[in-house]
Amino acid sequence: AQKITQTQPGMFVQEKEAVTLDCTYDTSDQSYGLFWYKQPSSGEMIFLIYQGSYDEQNATEGRYSLNFQKARKSANLVISASQLGDSAMYFCAMRGSFGGGYNKLIFGAGTRLAVHP
Amino acid sequence: DAGVIQSPRHEVTEMGQEVTLRCKPISGHDYLFWYRQTMMRGLELLIYFNNNVPIDDSGMPEDRFSAKMPNASFSTLKIQPSEPRDSAVYFCASSLYGRDGYTFGSGTRLTVV
């Protein structure tokens, strides 16, 4: 069955350092998409980055990059030069049909990141 | 575009009452999703629609929950009767298949007392 696993309930990092948030996934779909969302304390869900299963290059969006290792079924988020405003909950998500013929988006449990000055 | 609009932002109701949550998706998006977020269970997909048609409601916890999408610009999630364990943040999201991600509304924080 399709599943997203985030094994780090909490992480902390010093300001200006890089941090990697882990995400592994399981699906039998050949075509799928991987997403990362940020949820600050205010509660909104903010889309950060997307990686398609057929994309050969790792996705990058500003300070965010996605380390996609298809054979290992991992899609780790790397945040470079952390800022205090990066403190938030981060969710990994996967889009796929999962045998149902339509696309749906499922989420991992999330990782809470704290950036320390 | 104003994004995905949910109402109300907060709802406090008494156990046994009917609760209706509303969502206006982004114009042109063909998928609409309802999620529930709790500390214990995280983000759960309750139901989703494609072109206003319910596709998968296997995440709806029980018959007390129902969702409709009468047209492309409006959806409701109804809980009748509500129970304290329904207390959660309910998110609506919409998307158009592609690379830009799914856009979430601000959520409705429901408290059932």
Interface residues (C-beta under 8 A of the other chain):
Chain A: G33 F35 Y37 G43 E44 M45 F47 Y50 G52 F91 R95 G100 Y102 N103 K104 L105 I106 F107 G108 A109 G110
Chain B: Y31 F33 Y35 G42 L43 L45 Y48 N50 I55 D56 V89 F91 A93 S95 Y97 R99 D100 G101 Y102 T103 F104 S106 G107 R109
